[in-house]
């Protein structure tokens, strides 16, 4: 996966990586991936709603 931050920098995450993505990023998945995400429930729900909206529009 490639994470792009609002300042234009990119970060690549690979199998086995542990990561923290602060607010202000977008994610591009280059190949099938499985993730385990830990986030506060309220904030995570808002993020998942946003992702589902983007997927439905695409």
CHARMM internal coordinates of N, CA and C (Angstrom, degrees):
IC EDIT
DIST 1 N 1 CA 1.4296
DIST 1 CA 1 C 1.5156
ANGL 1 N 1 CA 1 C 108.19
DIST 1 C 2 N 1.3165
ANGL 1 CA 1 C 2 N 114.55
DIHE 1 N 1 CA 1 C 2 N 147.72
DIST 2 N 2 CA 1.4555
ANGL 1 C 2 N 2 CA 120.18
DIHE 1 CA 1 C 2 N 2 CA 175.85
DIST 2 CA 2 C 1.5232
ANGL 2 N 2 CA 2 C 107.62
DIHE 1 C 2 N 2 CA 2 C -117.78
DIST 2 C 3 N 1.3167
ANGL 2 CA 2 C 3 N 116.23
DIHE 2 N 2 CA 2 C 3 N 125.68
DIST 3 N 3 CA 1.4542
ANGL 2 C 3 N 3 CA 122.86
DIHE 2 CA 2 C 3 N 3 CA 177.97
DIST 3 CA 3 C 1.5192
ANGL 3 N 3 CA 3 C 107.38
DIHE 2 C 3 N 3 CA 3 C -104.38
DIST 3 C 4 N 1.3277
ANGL 3 CA 3 C 4 N 116.67
DIHE 3 N 3 CA 3 C 4 N 126.83
DIST 4 N 4 CA 1.4575
ANGL 3 C 4 N 4 CA 121.55
DIHE 3 CA 3 C 4 N 4 CA 176.92
DIST 4 CA 4 C 1.5205
ANGL 4 N 4 CA 4 C 108.31
DIHE 3 C 4 N 4 CA 4 C -113.00
DIST 4 C 5 N 1.3198
ANGL 4 CA 4 C 5 N 115.41
DIHE 4 N 4 CA 4 C 5 N 127.43
DIST 5 N 5 CA 1.4587
ANGL 4 C 5 N 5 CA 121.57
DIHE 4 CA 4 C 5 N 5 CA -178.95
DIST 5 CA 5 C 1.5193
ANGL 5 N 5 CA 5 C 110.49
DIHE 4 C 5 N 5 CA 5 C -94.90
DIST 5 C 6 N 1.3255
ANGL 5 CA 5 C 6 N 116.70
DIHE 5 N 5 CA 5 C 6 N 162.21
DIST 6 N 6 CA 1.4648
ANGL 5 C 6 N 6 CA 121.09
DIHE 5 CA 5 C 6 N 6 CA -176.77
DIST 6 CA 6 C 1.5235
ANGL 6 N 6 CA 6 C 112.73
DIHE 5 C 6 N 6 CA 6 C -62.40
DIST 6 C 7 N 1.3282
ANGL 6 CA 6 C 7 N 118.16
DIHE 6 N 6 CA 6 C 7 N -19.76
DIST 7 N 7 CA 1.4682
ANGL 6 C 7 N 7 CA 119.96
DIHE 6 CA 6 C 7 N 7 CA 177.11
DIST 7 CA 7 C 1.5211
ANGL 7 N 7 CA 7 C 112.14
DIHE 6 C 7 N 7 CA 7 C -84.72
DIST 7 C 8 N 1.3638
ANGL 7 CA 7 C 8 N 116.98
DIHE 7 N 7 CA 7 C 8 N 2.11
DIST 8 N 8 CA 1.4588
ANGL 7 C 8 N 8 CA 121.45
DIHE 7 CA 7 C 8 N 8 CA 176.95
DIST 8 CA 8 C 1.5149
ANGL 8 N 8 CA 8 C 114.90
DIHE 7 C 8 N 8 CA 8 C 93.18
DIST 8 C 9 N 1.3283
ANGL 8 CA 8 C 9 N 118.80
DIHE 8 N 8 CA 8 C 9 N -7.04
DIST 9 N 9 CA 1.4572
ANGL 8 C 9 N 9 CA 119.87
DIHE 8 CA 8 C 9 N 9 CA 179.12
DIST 9 CA 9 C 1.5281
ANGL 9 N 9 CA 9 C 110.36
DIHE 8 C 9 N 9 CA 9 C -78.41
DIST 9 C 10 N 1.3193
ANGL 9 CA 9 C 10 N 115.35
DIHE 9 N 9 CA 9 C 10 N 151.20
DIST 10 N 10 CA 1.4568
ANGL 9 C 10 N 10 CA 122.82
DIHE 9 CA 9 C 10 N 10 CA 179.00
DIST 10 CA 10 C 1.5168
ANGL 10 N 10 CA 10 C 109.95
DIHE 9 C 10 N 10 CA 10 C -116.14
DIST 10 C 11 N 1.3217
ANGL 10 CA 10 C 11 N 115.29
DIHE 10 N 10 CA 10 C 11 N 150.38
DIST 11 N 11 CA 1.4606
ANGL 10 C 11 N 11 CA 122.46
DIHE 10 CA 10 C 11 N 11 CA 174.70
DIST 11 CA 11 C 1.5232
ANGL 11 N 11 CA 11 C 107.30
DIHE 10 C 11 N 11 CA 11 C -135.46
DIST 11 C 12 N 1.3227
ANGL 11 CA 11 C 12 N 117.81
DIHE 11 N 11 CA 11 C 12 N 131.66
DIST 12 N 12 CA 1.4669
ANGL 11 C 12 N 12 CA 121.45
DIHE 11 CA 11 C 12 N 12 CA 178.38
DIST 12 CA 12 C 1.5224
ANGL 12 N 12 CA 12 C 108.81
DIHE 11 C 12 N 12 CA 12 C -102.05
DIST 12 C 13 N 1.3370
ANGL 12 CA 12 C 13 N 116.01
DIHE 12 N 12 CA 12 C 13 N 129.51
DIST 13 N 13 CA 1.4597
ANGL 12 C 13 N 13 CA 122.34
DIHE 12 CA 12 C 13 N 13 CA 177.54
DIST 13 CA 13 C 1.5198
ANGL 13 N 13 CA 13 C 108.04
DIHE 12 C 13 N 13 CA 13 C -110.33
DIST 13 C 14 N 1.3249
ANGL 13 CA 13 C 14 N 115.70
DIHE 13 N 13 CA 13 C 14 N 134.28
DIST 14 N 14 CA 1.4682
ANGL 13 C 14 N 14 CA 121.52
DIHE 13 CA 13 C 14 N 14 CA -177.23
DIST 14 CA 14 C 1.5254
ANGL 14 N 14 CA 14 C 110.33
DIHE 13 C 14 N 14 CA 14 C -124.29
DIST 14 C 15 N 1.3069
ANGL 14 CA 14 C 15 N 115.67
DIHE 14 N 14 CA 14 C 15 N 171.64
DIST 15 N 15 CA 1.4581
ANGL 14 C 15 N 15 CA 122.21
DIHE 14 CA 14 C 15 N 15 CA 178.76
DIST 15 CA 15 C 1.5258
ANGL 15 N 15 CA 15 C 110.69
DIHE 14 C 15 N 15 CA 15 C -48.36
DIST 15 C 16 N 1.3262
ANGL 15 CA 15 C 16 N 115.60
DIHE 15 N 15 CA 15 C 16 N 130.67
DIST 16 N 16 CA 1.4496
ANGL 15 C 16 N 16 CA 121.12
DIHE 15 CA 15 C 16 N 16 CA 177.20
DIST 16 CA 16 C 1.5192
ANGL 16 N 16 CA 16 C 115.08
DIHE 15 C 16 N 16 CA 16 C 88.01
DIST 16 C 17 N 1.3362
ANGL 16 CA 16 C 17 N 117.74
DIHE 16 N 16 CA 16 C 17 N -8.26
DIST 17 N 17 CA 1.4620
ANGL 16 C 17 N 17 CA 119.96
DIHE 16 CA 16 C 17 N 17 CA 179.90
DIST 17 CA 17 C 1.5242
ANGL 17 N 17 CA 17 C 110.83
DIHE 16 C 17 N 17 CA 17 C -72.24
DIST 17 C 18 N 1.3053
ANGL 17 CA 17 C 18 N 115.01
DIHE 17 N 17 CA 17 C 18 N 145.66
DIST 18 N 18 CA 1.4525
ANGL 17 C 18 N 18 CA 122.82
DIHE 17 CA 17 C 18 N 18 CA 168.07
DIST 18 CA 18 C 1.5222
ANGL 18 N 18 CA 18 C 105.19
DIHE 17 C 18 N 18 CA 18 C -108.63
DIST 18 C 19 N 1.3263
ANGL 18 CA 18 C 19 N 116.93
DIHE 18 N 18 CA 18 C 19 N 134.19
DIST 19 N 19 CA 1.4609
ANGL 18 C 19 N 19 CA 118.76
DIHE 18 CA 18 C 19 N 19 CA -172.53
DIST 19 CA 19 C 1.5159
ANGL 19 N 19 CA 19 C 111.33
DIHE 18 C 19 N 19 CA 19 C -142.76
DIST 19 C 20 N 1.3196
ANGL 19 CA 19 C 20 N 114.29
DIHE 19 N 19 CA 19 C 20 N 161.57
DIST 20 N 20 CA 1.4648
ANGL 19 C 20 N 20 CA 123.26
DIHE 19 CA 19 C 20 N 20 CA 171.49
DIST 20 CA 20 C 1.5145
ANGL 20 N 20 CA 20 C 106.30
DIHE 19 C 20 N 20 CA 20 C -132.01
DIST 20 C 21 N 1.3196
ANGL 20 CA 20 C 21 N 115.91
DIHE 20 N 20 CA 20 C 21 N 123.61
DIST 21 N 21 CA 1.4644
ANGL 20 C 21 N 21 CA 120.75
DIHE 20 CA 20 C 21 N 21 CA 177.45
DIST 21 CA 21 C 1.5147
ANGL 21 N 21 CA 21 C 108.65
DIHE 20 C 21 N 21 CA 21 C -109.44
DIST 21 C 22 N 1.3314
ANGL 21 CA 21 C 22 N 118.78
DIHE 21 N 21 CA 21 C 22 N 103.95
DIST 22 N 22 CA 1.4594
ANGL 21 C 22 N 22 CA 119.70
DIHE 21 CA 21 C 22 N 22 CA 177.71
DIST 22 CA 22 C 1.5342
ANGL 22 N 22 CA 22 C 110.32
DIHE 21 C 22 N 22 CA 22 C -67.82
DIST 22 C 23 N 1.3142
ANGL 22 CA 22 C 23 N 115.86
DIHE 22 N 22 CA 22 C 23 N 164.98
DIST 23 N 23 CA 1.4659
ANGL 22 C 23 N 23 CA 120.80
DIHE 22 CA 22 C 23 N 23 CA 178.91
DIST 23 CA 23 C 1.5268
ANGL 23 N 23 CA 23 C 110.16
DIHE 22 C 23 N 23 CA 23 C -54.39
DIST 23 C 24 N 1.3289
ANGL 23 CA 23 C 24 N 115.17
DIHE 23 N 23 CA 23 C 24 N 148.58
DIST 24 N 24 CA 1.4642
ANGL 23 C 24 N 24 CA 120.45
DIHE 23 CA 23 C 24 N 24 CA 178.07
DIST 24 CA 24 C 1.5109
ANGL 24 N 24 CA 24 C 112.43
DIHE 23 C 24 N 24 CA 24 C 93.66
DIST 24 C 25 N 1.3186
ANGL 24 CA 24 C 25 N 117.62
DIHE 24 N 24 CA 24 C 25 N 50.37
DIST 25 N 25 CA 1.4585
ANGL 24 C 25 N 25 CA 120.85
DIHE 24 CA 24 C 25 N 25 CA 179.73
DIST 25 CA 25 C 1.5232
ANGL 25 N 25 CA 25 C 109.87
DIHE 24 C 25 N 25 CA 25 C -145.68
DIST 25 C 26 N 1.3153
ANGL 25 CA 25 C 26 N 114.43
DIHE 25 N 25 CA 25 C 26 N 161.96
DIST 26 N 26 CA 1.4623
ANGL 25 C 26 N 26 CA 121.26
DIHE 25 CA 25 C 26 N 26 CA 168.73
DIST 26 CA 26 C 1.5259
ANGL 26 N 26 CA 26 C 106.51
DIHE 25 C 26 N 26 CA 26 C -130.20
DIST 26 C 27 N 1.3349
ANGL 26 CA 26 C 27 N 115.82
DIHE 26 N 26 CA 26 C 27 N 156.31
DIST 27 N 27 CA 1.4590
ANGL 26 C 27 N 27 CA 120.97
DIHE 26 CA 26 C 27 N 27 CA -174.88
DIST 27 CA 27 C 1.5186
ANGL 27 N 27 CA 27 C 109.46
DIHE 26 C 27 N 27 CA 27 C -125.65
DIST 27 C 28 N 1.3161
ANGL 27 CA 27 C 28 N 116.01
DIHE 27 N 27 CA 27 C 28 N 134.72
DIST 28 N 28 CA 1.4670
ANGL 27 C 28 N 28 CA 122.26
DIHE 27 CA 27 C 28 N 28 CA 174.16
DIST 28 CA 28 C 1.5314
ANGL 28 N 28 CA 28 C 107.39
DIHE 27 C 28 N 28 CA 28 C -118.77
DIST 28 C 29 N 1.3135
ANGL 28 CA 28 C 29 N 115.71
DIHE 28 N 28 CA 28 C 29 N 127.45
DIST 29 N 29 CA 1.4581
ANGL 28 C 29 N 29 CA 121.01
DIHE 28 CA 28 C 29 N 29 CA 179.50
DIST 29 CA 29 C 1.5173
ANGL 29 N 29 CA 29 C 107.98
DIHE 28 C 29 N 29 CA 29 C -101.99
DIST 29 C 30 N 1.3266
ANGL 29 CA 29 C 30 N 117.26
DIHE 29 N 29 CA 29 C 30 N 119.14
DIST 30 N 30 CA 1.4674
ANGL 29 C 30 N 30 CA 122.94
DIHE 29 CA 29 C 30 N 30 CA -176.19
DIST 30 CA 30 C 1.5227
ANGL 30 N 30 CA 30 C 113.42
DIHE 29 C 30 N 30 CA 30 C -84.55
DIST 30 C 31 N 1.3318
ANGL 30 CA 30 C 31 N 117.09
DIHE 30 N 30 CA 30 C 31 N -22.37
DIST 31 N 31 CA 1.4606
ANGL 30 C 31 N 31 CA 121.20
DIHE 30 CA 30 C 31 N 31 CA 179.12
DIST 31 CA 31 C 1.5283
ANGL 31 N 31 CA 31 C 108.01
DIHE 30 C 31 N 31 CA 31 C -153.01
DIST 31 C 32 N 1.3255
ANGL 31 CA 31 C 32 N 116.99
DIHE 31 N 31 CA 31 C 32 N 166.40
DIST 32 N 32 CA 1.4594
ANGL 31 C 32 N 32 CA 120.21
DIHE 31 CA 31 C 32 N 32 CA -179.01
DIST 32 CA 32 C 1.5243
ANGL 32 N 32 CA 32 C 110.29
DIHE 31 C 32 N 32 CA 32 C -50.36
DIST 32 C 33 N 1.3327
ANGL 32 CA 32 C 33 N 115.29
DIHE 32 N 32 CA 32 C 33 N 141.23
DIST 33 N 33 CA 1.4596
ANGL 32 C 33 N 33 CA 119.86
DIHE 32 CA 32 C 33 N 33 CA -177.12
DIST 33 CA 33 C 1.5211
ANGL 33 N 33 CA 33 C 109.93
DIHE 32 C 33 N 33 CA 33 C -147.54
DIST 33 C 34 N 1.3071
ANGL 33 CA 33 C 34 N 115.75
DIHE 33 N 33 CA 33 C 34 N 151.32
DIST 34 N 34 CA 1.4584
ANGL 33 C 34 N 34 CA 122.75
DIHE 33 CA 33 C 34 N 34 CA 170.91
DIST 34 CA 34 C 1.5180
ANGL 34 N 34 CA 34 C 106.74
DIHE 33 C 34 N 34 CA 34 C -119.75
DIST 34 C 35 N 1.3373
ANGL 34 CA 34 C 35 N 115.49
DIHE 34 N 34 CA 34 C 35 N 131.94
DIST 35 N 35 CA 1.4578
ANGL 34 C 35 N 35 CA 121.02
DIHE 34 CA 34 C 35 N 35 CA -177.73
DIST 35 CA 35 C 1.5168
ANGL 35 N 35 CA 35 C 110.07
DIHE 34 C 35 N 35 CA 35 C -124.49
DIST 35 C 36 N 1.2970
ANGL 35 CA 35 C 36 N 115.41
DIHE 35 N 35 CA 35 C 36 N 150.06
DIST 36 N 36 CA 1.4531
ANGL 35 C 36 N 36 CA 121.84
DIHE 35 CA 35 C 36 N 36 CA 167.60
DIST 36 CA 36 C 1.5181
ANGL 36 N 36 CA 36 C 105.15
DIHE 35 C 36 N 36 CA 36 C -117.42
DIST 36 C 37 N 1.3349
ANGL 36 CA 36 C 37 N 116.07
DIHE 36 N 36 CA 36 C 37 N 116.54
DIST 37 N 37 CA 1.4608
ANGL 36 C 37 N 37 CA 121.27
DIHE 36 CA 36 C 37 N 37 CA -177.45
DIST 37 CA 37 C 1.5240
ANGL 37 N 37 CA 37 C 109.92
DIHE 36 C 37 N 37 CA 37 C -110.95
DIST 37 C 38 N 1.3155
ANGL 37 CA 37 C 38 N 115.92
DIHE 37 N 37 CA 37 C 38 N 137.84
DIST 38 N 38 CA 1.4497
ANGL 37 C 38 N 38 CA 122.60
DIHE 37 CA 37 C 38 N 38 CA 174.45
DIST 38 CA 38 C 1.5189
ANGL 38 N 38 CA 38 C 107.33
DIHE 37 C 38 N 38 CA 38 C -119.36
DIST 38 C 39 N 1.3285
ANGL 38 CA 38 C 39 N 116.23
DIHE 38 N 38 CA 38 C 39 N 117.29
DIST 39 N 39 CA 1.4598
ANGL 38 C 39 N 39 CA 121.85
DIHE 38 CA 38 C 39 N 39 CA -179.97
DIST 39 CA 39 C 1.5177
ANGL 39 N 39 CA 39 C 108.75
DIHE 38 C 39 N 39 CA 39 C -147.71
DIST 39 C 40 N 1.3375
ANGL 39 CA 39 C 40 N 117.21
DIHE 39 N 39 CA 39 C 40 N 155.80
DIST 40 N 40 CA 1.4584
ANGL 39 C 40 N 40 CA 118.99
DIHE 39 CA 39 C 40 N 40 CA 172.57
DIST 40 CA 40 C 1.5336
ANGL 40 N 40 CA 40 C 109.48
DIHE 39 C 40 N 40 CA 40 C -58.57
DIST 40 C 41 N 1.3138
ANGL 40 CA 40 C 41 N 117.61
DIHE 40 N 40 CA 40 C 41 N 139.23
DIST 41 N 41 CA 1.4690
ANGL 40 C 41 N 41 CA 122.00
DIHE 40 CA 40 C 41 N 41 CA -171.46
DIST 41 CA 41 C 1.5205
ANGL 41 N 41 CA 41 C 113.09
DIHE 40 C 41 N 41 CA 41 C -55.43
DIST 41 C 42 N 1.3113
ANGL 41 CA 41 C 42 N 118.52
DIHE 41 N 41 CA 41 C 42 N -48.58
DIST 42 N 42 CA 1.4669
ANGL 41 C 42 N 42 CA 120.42
DIHE 41 CA 41 C 42 N 42 CA -176.29
DIST 42 CA 42 C 1.5253
ANGL 42 N 42 CA 42 C 111.46
DIHE 41 C 42 N 42 CA 42 C -61.95
DIST 42 C 43 N 1.3270
ANGL 42 CA 42 C 43 N 117.24
DIHE 42 N 42 CA 42 C 43 N -49.48
DIST 43 N 43 CA 1.4540
ANGL 42 C 43 N 43 CA 121.33
DIHE 42 CA 42 C 43 N 43 CA -179.16
DIST 43 CA 43 C 1.5253
ANGL 43 N 43 CA 43 C 111.48
DIHE 42 C 43 N 43 CA 43 C -65.17
DIST 43 C 44 N 1.3201
ANGL 43 CA 43 C 44 N 116.74
DIHE 43 N 43 CA 43 C 44 N -38.60
DIST 44 N 44 CA 1.4600
ANGL 43 C 44 N 44 CA 120.67
DIHE 43 CA 43 C 44 N 44 CA -179.13
DIST 44 CA 44 C 1.5325
ANGL 44 N 44 CA 44 C 110.44
DIHE 43 C 44 N 44 CA 44 C -65.88
DIST 44 C 45 N 1.3180
ANGL 44 CA 44 C 45 N 117.12
DIHE 44 N 44 CA 44 C 45 N -38.81
DIST 45 N 45 CA 1.4658
ANGL 44 C 45 N 45 CA 120.56
DIHE 44 CA 44 C 45 N 45 CA 177.89
DIST 45 CA 45 C 1.5183
ANGL 45 N 45 CA 45 C 111.49
DIHE 44 C 45 N 45 CA 45 C -59.82
DIST 45 C 46 N 1.3287
ANGL 45 CA 45 C 46 N 116.88
DIHE 45 N 45 CA 45 C 46 N -42.33
DIST 46 N 46 CA 1.4664
ANGL 45 C 46 N 46 CA 120.58
DIHE 45 CA 45 C 46 N 46 CA 178.56
DIST 46 CA 46 C 1.5222
ANGL 46 N 46 CA 46 C 111.12
DIHE 45 C 46 N 46 CA 46 C -64.23
DIST 46 C 47 N 1.3242
ANGL 46 CA 46 C 47 N 116.91
DIHE 46 N 46 CA 46 C 47 N -40.14
DIST 47 N 47 CA 1.4685
ANGL 46 C 47 N 47 CA 121.01
DIHE 46 CA 46 C 47 N 47 CA 178.51
DIST 47 CA 47 C 1.5326
ANGL 47 N 47 CA 47 C 110.70
DIHE 46 C 47 N 47 CA 47 C -64.87
DIST 47 C 48 N 1.3237
ANGL 47 CA 47 C 48 N 116.45
DIHE 47 N 47 CA 47 C 48 N -45.38
DIST 48 N 48 CA 1.4692
ANGL 47 C 48 N 48 CA 119.57
DIHE 47 CA 47 C 48 N 48 CA -179.94
DIST 48 CA 48 C 1.5231
ANGL 48 N 48 CA 48 C 111.19
DIHE 47 C 48 N 48 CA 48 C -63.65
DIST 48 C 49 N 1.3336
ANGL 48 CA 48 C 49 N 118.52
DIHE 48 N 48 CA 48 C 49 N -38.91
DIST 49 N 49 CA 1.4641
ANGL 48 C 49 N 49 CA 121.34
DIHE 48 CA 48 C 49 N 49 CA 176.17
DIST 49 CA 49 C 1.5286
ANGL 49 N 49 CA 49 C 110.57
DIHE 48 C 49 N 49 CA 49 C -60.09
DIST 49 C 50 N 1.3293
ANGL 49 CA 49 C 50 N 116.52
DIHE 49 N 49 CA 49 C 50 N -42.84
DIST 50 N 50 CA 1.4684
ANGL 49 C 50 N 50 CA 121.50
DIHE 49 CA 49 C 50 N 50 CA 178.66
DIST 50 CA 50 C 1.5331
ANGL 50 N 50 CA 50 C 110.66
DIHE 49 C 50 N 50 CA 50 C -61.93
DIST 50 C 51 N 1.3209
ANGL 50 CA 50 C 51 N 116.97
DIHE 50 N 50 CA 50 C 51 N -46.07
DIST 51 N 51 CA 1.4737
ANGL 50 C 51 N 51 CA 120.83
DIHE 50 CA 50 C 51 N 51 CA 179.86
DIST 51 CA 51 C 1.5121
ANGL 51 N 51 CA 51 C 110.66
DIHE 50 C 51 N 51 CA 51 C -62.14
DIST 51 C 52 N 1.3260
ANGL 51 CA 51 C 52 N 117.96
DIHE 51 N 51 CA 51 C 52 N -44.94
DIST 52 N 52 CA 1.4582
ANGL 51 C 52 N 52 CA 120.80
DIHE 51 CA 51 C 52 N 52 CA 179.52
DIST 52 CA 52 C 1.5240
ANGL 52 N 52 CA 52 C 111.94
DIHE 51 C 52 N 52 CA 52 C -62.95
DIST 52 C 53 N 1.3380
ANGL 52 CA 52 C 53 N 117.54
DIHE 52 N 52 CA 52 C 53 N -38.51
DIST 53 N 53 CA 1.4672
ANGL 52 C 53 N 53 CA 120.89
DIHE 52 CA 52 C 53 N 53 CA 176.10
DIST 53 CA 53 C 1.5187
ANGL 53 N 53 CA 53 C 110.92
DIHE 52 C 53 N 53 CA 53 C -61.85
DIST 53 C 54 N 1.3332
ANGL 53 CA 53 C 54 N 117.46
DIHE 53 N 53 CA 53 C 54 N -43.61
DIST 54 N 54 CA 1.4728
ANGL 53 C 54 N 54 CA 122.10
DIHE 53 CA 53 C 54 N 54 CA -179.88
DIST 54 CA 54 C 1.5265
ANGL 54 N 54 CA 54 C 110.35
DIHE 53 C 54 N 54 CA 54 C -64.93
DIST 54 C 55 N 1.3171
ANGL 54 CA 54 C 55 N 117.56
DIHE 54 N 54 CA 54 C 55 N -40.11
DIST 55 N 55 CA 1.4609
ANGL 54 C 55 N 55 CA 120.84
DIHE 54 CA 54 C 55 N 55 CA -179.95
DIST 55 CA 55 C 1.5216
ANGL 55 N 55 CA 55 C 110.78
DIHE 54 C 55 N 55 CA 55 C -67.28
DIST 55 C 56 N 1.3169
ANGL 55 CA 55 C 56 N 117.86
DIHE 55 N 55 CA 55 C 56 N -38.79
DIST 56 N 56 CA 1.4623
ANGL 55 C 56 N 56 CA 121.50
DIHE 55 CA 55 C 56 N 56 CA -179.73
DIST 56 CA 56 C 1.5264
ANGL 56 N 56 CA 56 C 111.10
DIHE 55 C 56 N 56 CA 56 C -68.19
DIST 56 C 57 N 1.3319
ANGL 56 CA 56 C 57 N 117.44
DIHE 56 N 56 CA 56 C 57 N -32.49
DIST 57 N 57 CA 1.4532
ANGL 56 C 57 N 57 CA 121.92
DIHE 56 CA 56 C 57 N 57 CA -179.27
DIST 57 CA 57 C 1.5314
ANGL 57 N 57 CA 57 C 111.98
DIHE 56 C 57 N 57 CA 57 C -77.31
DIST 57 C 58 N 1.3409
ANGL 57 CA 57 C 58 N 116.46
DIHE 57 N 57 CA 57 C 58 N -23.32
DIST 58 N 58 CA 1.4595
ANGL 57 C 58 N 58 CA 121.13
DIHE 57 CA 57 C 58 N 58 CA -174.53
DIST 58 CA 58 C 1.4484
ANGL 58 N 58 CA 58 C 111.45
DIHE 57 C 58 N 58 CA 58 C -81.61
END
COOR INIT
IC SEED 1 N 1 CA 1 C
IC BUILD
